[in-house]
Amino acid sequence: MSALRRKHLSLAGIVVLALALFAFAACKPREGATRTAEAVAKAAENATDSLGKLSRTTGEAIGIIKKKVDYVRLAYGTPEAETRLKQAYTLEEEREIGRALALEYSTRFGAYSNSDIEKYLTLVAAALCAYSDHPELPCYVGLLRTEEVQSFALPGGGLLVSLGALRACVQESDVAGLLAFLIAHSQKNFTLTQFEALYAEKYPQAALPSISKMEQAEFSAVVQELAQRQARNGCTVAEYRTCDRTATDLLVRLGYEGGGLSAYLERVQVRLRGKQNAVLPDFPVYKAREQIISERLAELSAPGEGRSMADRYRRECGIKLPASAQ
């Protein structure tokens, strides 16, 4: 068996374990971070930590060439400052918020499981993480069973992508652009910042406690409202701008076609205009999303060179998607 094949099998096994543990934990009712089952928490930690270490060589393993180019600074000037949090979170606290949000999104949109697609997407995400500014952080991808174009970055390393979003991709650089955007959103702690702001909004007289000391009713109320707002409104303009730039930089660093995110957004725009039978949200939100995409495309610029890898995306993901119900 070749060394490359062994790398694929080793990484695939860890990916499956990480995804299985994430799905198992997401289905459990919240009992507080300090009361999370120790065996499950330890196994998840070991799996995702091992995945993070292996992801350093994943770029070469999947045939992408690393390019050391800080495209953000060249194209846009100084990158934005990192988000500052009021509270320092442990990885397990981040995962607890991520599991709770994953359960909300799975309840709202439905969960979909396909181990081949999940392994492929997590492999691409791991390669992107390996060349990000925080290569030590874990990353794994889950699927949502909806034709709406939806994707979410969860605290603790989880990324959720809908079937509708994947149908808007036709090559690997497209899906890499989408995943790079989510990775940037996760690593810049935007969801955790929103969690803190929403807690202060709902409970203005209370100081923000640690996750383990937060009342279950308070925690659930904040998570439910946060999930509803993210599903309805998406990101803020500032978040889109920051993550678009970081994602484009990450694509170029790894050797993908730099315009992968732009290509993905263009196809999403086509779907939202009804040319691909996309499921549309209510009309005001639909118009707002189309306008936001137009503004993002007007700002995004990237070199046209790089690898698009359409054949591999079609083979590993495109043809394995279930038939659309539309």
FENGI-V575252 format. One record per run of one state. SS is the DSSP state (H for helix, E for strand, - for the rest). FROM is the first residue (numbers start at 1). TO is the last residue. If there is no record, write none. Layout:
ss=SS from=FROM to=TO
ss=SS from=FROM to=TO
This chain:
ss=- from=1 to=2
ss=H from=3 to=26
ss=- from=27 to=32
ss=H from=33 to=35
ss=- from=36 to=37
ss=H from=38 to=61
ss=- from=62 to=70
ss=H from=71 to=76
ss=- from=77 to=90
ss=H from=91 to=109
ss=- from=110 to=110
ss=E from=111 to=112
ss=- from=113 to=114
ss=H from=115 to=130
ss=- from=131 to=139
ss=E from=140 to=144
ss=- from=145 to=150
ss=E from=151 to=153
ss=- from=154 to=157
ss=E from=158 to=162
ss=H from=163 to=167
ss=- from=168 to=171
ss=H from=172 to=187
ss=- from=188 to=189
ss=H from=190 to=202
ss=- from=203 to=210
ss=H from=211 to=213
ss=- from=214 to=215
ss=H from=216 to=233
ss=- from=234 to=236
ss=H from=237 to=254
ss=- from=255 to=255
ss=E from=256 to=256
ss=- from=257 to=259
ss=H from=260 to=272
ss=- from=273 to=282
ss=H from=283 to=299
ss=- from=300 to=306
ss=E from=307 to=307
ss=- from=308 to=309
ss=H from=310 to=316
ss=- from=317 to=317
ss=H from=318 to=320
ss=- from=321 to=326
